[in-house]
Each structure stands twice: as C-alpha cells, then as structure tokens.
Amino acid sequence: MSNTATSKRPKSKTWEEFVRLYRSYREKPVWGAWTIVPSDSFEMTTAGLLSIRERGERAVKKLEFAIESLRKVYERPTDIGRLRLAATMRQQIVGRACLPVLFEAIVFDRDRYTCRYCRRSVDGVWLEENQKRTIRLVVDHLCPRSKGGERYDLSNCVAACWSCNTLKGPLPEGAFRHELQSIARAVMQGKSNPPR
C-alpha cells in the first residue's frame, strides 16, 4: 500500500488550516456526479456554479460546527487517529449530521486532496485547467461497504476522484489499477492512431 492509505492522521497542523483547505476545495467548480456536467465547450452554467457554491457552503458550515465540538477534545487535527476517530464516534462528540462531512475532510486532508488511483490533485487540475475547474473527490472504500467494509474506517478509506471511483465500482484495487492502465494505453494509442 502506498503512503496515502497507511497514513492515519490529517496533514493539517491547525484546525484553521484544515477548514481553509476544505473550503478552498469546496469553492472550486468541479466536473463529476451526474448532475454537474459542462457544456460541449467545457463551460459550467451559472446555475451549476451556484449549486456547487451553495453545497460547498453548507458542507463547510457542517465542518465548522463539528470542529467546534472537536476542539474541546483535540487541540489540532493531527491528534485524530484511527482509534480516536472511533472513540469520537462512539461518544457522539460530533453529531450524525456533521459526521460524513468531517470524515470526508479528514480523508481528503490525509490524502492531500489527491486521487489515490490516477494521482491527480485538486490543485494540480485547477492549475492545469486555468482555474476553470478541478476534480470532484469522493471517499472510496478499499473493501466496499457491500462486501463488509466499514463506512468510517480510516484504514479502509481513501480519496478518489469521481471518475476513478465510478470506473472502479466494487473492483479490488489491483484489478482496477490493471484496468486503468489498459484504458490509459488505449487512449495514448488512440492519439497516435485516430479512428477513420
């Protein structure tokens, strides 16, 4: 396993940095999910951009609310490890409504807002795309929940871009990486041999 999967703690040193990074990600336009689709010229609609911003603001508010409770127990994000997260959940320090956003932010921060599979990062795509869009990240379960994987187990969860997560489905990581390499080879061959 790579460093991303075995690392158990968020990378941010302060709660302020933790929220700032999550807010920065949630404010950026993303492609992904079936409802957020660009036009043929790769432009997002005003309504789509507004929807992304509104959802991002709601998520950040939930995260800030969760952190208010966490600050009483943990001085900084790096204090949260796998065992402490489980204890936090058992003790219901964070309300159920905020838990998915908090967990998402912890996984994204730990994995440095980078997809485990294709290695694209939020900031890298943002710069590559001239600050027009970035990737949508999701929490991917290495052992799918449908096969007994735990939803909030940090050792079972990684950041994945929506594209890789959708393609991967329930495949084990090794099989998916093989498929991803096959797709990449086919795309690169297609560039040099376009269809007639």
One Martini backbone bead per residue (centre of mass of N, CA, C, O) as a GRO file, in nm:
protein
  196
    1MET     BB    1   0.099   0.034   0.017
    2SER     BB    2   0.064   0.345   0.025
    3ASN     BB    3   0.097   0.622   0.214
    4THR     BB    4  -0.203   0.710   0.200
    5ALA     BB    5  -0.329   0.452   0.343
    6THR     BB    6  -0.138   0.444   0.612
    7SER     BB    7  -0.214   0.703   0.691
    8LYS     BB    8  -0.386   0.839   0.998
    9ARG     BB    9  -0.340   1.151   0.959
   10PRO     BB   10  -0.372   1.454   0.930
   11LYS     BB   11  -0.183   1.727   0.787
   12SER     BB   12  -0.291   1.941   0.938
   13LYS     BB   13  -0.198   2.156   1.211
   14THR     BB   14  -0.472   2.314   1.198
   15TRP     BB   15  -0.802   2.394   1.199
   16GLU     BB   16  -0.782   2.631   1.005
   17GLU     BB   17  -0.637   2.479   0.776
   18PHE     BB   18  -0.844   2.254   0.742
   19VAL     BB   19  -1.078   2.445   0.656
   20ARG     BB   20  -0.940   2.602   0.428
   21LEU     BB   21  -0.895   2.357   0.239
   22TYR     BB   22  -1.189   2.269   0.219
   23ARG     BB   23  -1.303   2.534   0.115
   24SER     BB   24  -1.132   2.555  -0.139
   25TYR     BB   25  -1.246   2.301  -0.266
   26ARG     BB   26  -1.566   2.370  -0.244
   27GLU     BB   27  -1.538   2.639  -0.438
   28LYS     BB   28  -1.476   2.472  -0.674
   29PRO     BB   29  -1.519   2.373  -0.976
   30VAL     BB   30  -1.684   2.069  -1.089
   31TRP     BB   31  -1.656   1.753  -1.219
   32GLY     BB   32  -1.924   1.550  -1.159
   33ALA     BB   33  -2.154   1.386  -1.142
   34TRP     BB   34  -2.453   1.381  -1.310
   35THR     BB   35  -2.531   1.704  -1.252
   36ILE     BB   36  -2.219   1.794  -1.334
   37VAL     BB   37  -2.218   1.934  -1.653
   38PRO     BB   38  -2.072   2.037  -1.920
   39SER     BB   39  -2.030   2.172  -2.196
   40ASP     BB   40  -1.885   2.140  -2.506
   41SER     BB   41  -1.694   2.397  -2.402
   42PHE     BB   42  -1.644   2.346  -2.080
   43GLU     BB   43  -1.880   2.494  -1.948
   44MET     BB   44  -2.040   2.637  -1.686
   45THR     BB   45  -2.315   2.704  -1.542
   46THR     BB   46  -2.450   2.921  -1.331
   47ALA     BB   47  -2.624   2.717  -1.180
   48GLY     BB   48  -2.395   2.513  -1.127
   49LEU     BB   49  -2.210   2.705  -0.968
   50LEU     BB   50  -2.415   2.774  -0.747
   51SER     BB   51  -2.459   2.487  -0.644
   52ILE     BB   52  -2.170   2.434  -0.557
   53ARG     BB   53  -2.148   2.669  -0.356
   54GLU     BB   54  -2.385   2.592  -0.170
   55ARG     BB   55  -2.284   2.310  -0.092
   56GLY     BB   56  -2.014   2.406   0.019
   57GLU     BB   57  -2.124   2.589   0.246
   58ARG     BB   58  -2.274   2.366   0.398
   59ALA     BB   59  -2.029   2.185   0.452
   60VAL     BB   60  -1.857   2.393   0.606
   61LYS     BB   61  -2.057   2.439   0.837
   62LYS     BB   62  -2.049   2.148   0.941
   63LEU     BB   63  -1.748   2.144   0.997
   64GLU     BB   64  -1.739   2.378   1.199
   65PHE     BB   65  -1.931   2.248   1.400
   66ALA     BB   66  -1.760   1.995   1.456
   67ILE     BB   67  -1.502   2.149   1.554
   68GLU     BB   68  -1.615   2.275   1.805
   69SER     BB   69  -1.624   1.996   1.948
   70LEU     BB   70  -1.328   1.896   1.897
   71ARG     BB   71  -1.165   2.121   2.050
   72LYS     BB   72  -1.230   1.994   2.336
   73VAL     BB   73  -1.039   1.730   2.263
   74TYR     BB   74  -0.872   1.855   2.014
   75GLU     BB   75  -0.617   2.068   1.929
   76ARG     BB   76  -0.560   1.901   1.657
   77PRO     BB   77  -0.582   1.712   1.373
   78THR     BB   78  -0.329   1.522   1.444
   79ASP     BB   79  -0.492   1.381   1.692
   80ILE     BB   80  -0.632   1.217   1.472
   81GLY     BB   81  -0.707   0.886   1.471
   82ARG     BB   82  -0.843   0.590   1.442
   83LEU     BB   83  -0.919   0.552   1.745
   84ARG     BB   84  -1.027   0.841   1.799
   85LEU     BB   85  -1.252   0.835   1.593
   86ALA     BB   86  -1.410   0.603   1.718
   87ALA     BB   87  -1.453   0.742   1.992
   88THR     BB   88  -1.601   0.990   1.885
   89MET     BB   89  -1.840   0.827   1.776
   90ARG     BB   90  -1.929   0.682   2.037
   91GLN     BB   91  -1.952   0.969   2.200
   92GLN     BB   92  -2.088   1.185   2.018
   93ILE     BB   93  -1.928   1.461   1.959
   94VAL     BB   94  -2.048   1.428   1.677
   95GLY     BB   95  -2.289   1.471   1.478
   96ARG     BB   96  -2.444   1.292   1.232
   97ALA     BB   97  -2.470   1.532   1.021
   98CYS     BB   98  -2.138   1.589   1.033
   99LEU     BB   99  -1.971   1.326   0.987
  100PRO     BB  100  -1.933   1.300   0.674
  101VAL     BB  101  -1.775   1.568   0.642
  102LEU     BB  102  -1.550   1.513   0.839
  103PHE     BB  103  -1.445   1.252   0.710
  104GLU     BB  104  -1.386   1.367   0.435
  105ALA     BB  105  -1.179   1.582   0.534
  106ILE     BB  106  -0.980   1.381   0.657
  107VAL     BB  107  -0.917   1.218   0.402
  108PHE     BB  108  -0.832   1.450   0.215
  109ASP     BB  109  -0.606   1.558   0.394
  110ARG     BB  110  -0.439   1.302   0.419
  111ASP     BB  111  -0.438   1.283   0.079
  112ARG     BB  112  -0.399   1.576  -0.039
  113TYR     BB  113  -0.617   1.607  -0.257
  114THR     BB  114  -0.574   1.302  -0.383
  115CYS     BB  115  -0.586   1.055  -0.600
  116ARG     BB  116  -0.507   0.727  -0.558
  117TYR     BB  117  -0.507   0.634  -0.870
  118CYS     BB  118  -0.430   0.893  -1.074
  119ARG     BB  119  -0.293   1.143  -0.896
  120ARG     BB  120  -0.479   1.366  -0.894
  121SER     BB  121  -0.517   1.704  -0.807
  122VAL     BB  122  -0.684   1.973  -0.727
  123ASP     BB  123  -0.456   2.184  -0.787
  124GLY     BB  124  -0.350   2.065  -1.053
  125VAL     BB  125  -0.615   2.092  -1.218
  126TRP     BB  126  -0.666   2.390  -1.168
  127LEU     BB  127  -0.409   2.481  -1.324
  128GLU     BB  128  -0.447   2.318  -1.591
  129GLU     BB  129  -0.755   2.466  -1.618
  130ASN     BB  130  -0.734   2.774  -1.557
  131GLN     BB  131  -0.942   2.798  -1.315
  132LYS     BB  132  -1.227   2.631  -1.401
  133ARG     BB  133  -1.143   2.344  -1.268
  134THR     BB  134  -1.190   2.036  -1.093
  135ILE     BB  135  -1.197   1.772  -0.896
  136ARG     BB  136  -1.397   1.523  -0.772
  137LEU     BB  137  -1.427   1.406  -0.452
  138VAL     BB  138  -1.417   1.087  -0.283
  139VAL     BB  139  -1.499   0.824  -0.076
  140ASP     BB  140  -1.316   0.528  -0.080
  141HIS     BB  141  -1.361   0.177  -0.055
  142LEU     BB  142  -1.157  -0.080  -0.059
  143CYS     BB  143  -1.379  -0.221   0.104
  144PRO     BB  144  -1.675  -0.258   0.035
  145ARG     BB  145  -1.970  -0.227   0.193
  146SER     BB  146  -2.102  -0.476   0.037
  147LYS     BB  147  -1.832  -0.649   0.171
  148GLY     BB  148  -1.791  -0.517   0.485
  149GLY     BB  149  -1.705  -0.239   0.486
  150GLU     BB  150  -1.627   0.036   0.658
  151ARG     BB  151  -1.727   0.360   0.655
  152TYR     BB  152  -1.533   0.481   0.923
  153ASP     BB  153  -1.249   0.362   0.808
  154LEU     BB  154  -0.938   0.480   0.750
  155SER     BB  155  -0.808   0.205   0.635
  156ASN     BB  156  -1.060   0.188   0.403
  157CYS     BB  157  -0.998   0.493   0.314
  158VAL     BB  158  -1.003   0.706   0.017
  159ALA     BB  159  -0.915   0.924  -0.215
  160ALA     BB  160  -1.132   0.994  -0.501
  161CYS     BB  161  -1.219   1.038  -0.795
  162TRP     BB  162  -1.506   1.017  -0.961
  163SER     BB  163  -1.402   0.862  -1.203
  164CYS     BB  164  -1.259   0.629  -1.058
  165ASN     BB  165  -1.493   0.541  -0.875
  166THR     BB  166  -1.685   0.466  -1.107
  167LEU     BB  167  -1.497   0.255  -1.246
  168LYS     BB  168  -1.433   0.069  -1.003
  169GLY     BB  169  -1.624   0.008  -0.792
  170PRO     BB  170  -1.586  -0.330  -0.664
  171LEU     BB  171  -1.304  -0.341  -0.728
  172PRO     BB  172  -1.009  -0.421  -0.675
  173GLU     BB  173  -0.729  -0.243  -0.685
  174GLY     BB  174  -0.559  -0.418  -0.882
  175ALA     BB  175  -0.775  -0.446  -1.104
  176PHE     BB  176  -0.815  -0.145  -1.150
  177ARG     BB  177  -0.526  -0.068  -1.229
  178HIS     BB  178  -0.523  -0.245  -1.477
  179GLU     BB  179  -0.758  -0.101  -1.620
  180LEU     BB  180  -0.633   0.184  -1.621
  181GLN     BB  181  -0.387   0.108  -1.794
  182SER     BB  182  -0.550   0.015  -2.039
  183ILE     BB  183  -0.686   0.284  -2.095
  184ALA     BB  184  -0.430   0.457  -2.127
  185ARG     BB  185  -0.318   0.303  -2.369
  186ALA     BB  186  -0.561   0.348  -2.557
  187VAL     BB  187  -0.551   0.655  -2.559
  188MET     BB  188  -0.257   0.686  -2.662
  189GLN     BB  189  -0.304   0.526  -2.927
  190GLY     BB  190  -0.536   0.712  -3.032
  191LYS     BB  191  -0.357   0.962  -3.082
  192SER     BB  192  -0.182   0.811  -3.314
  193ASN     BB  193  -0.471   0.643  -3.398
  194PRO     BB  194  -0.714   0.757  -3.542
  195PRO     BB  195  -1.014   0.729  -3.639
  196ARG     BB  196  -1.188   0.682  -3.968
   0.00000   0.00000   0.00000
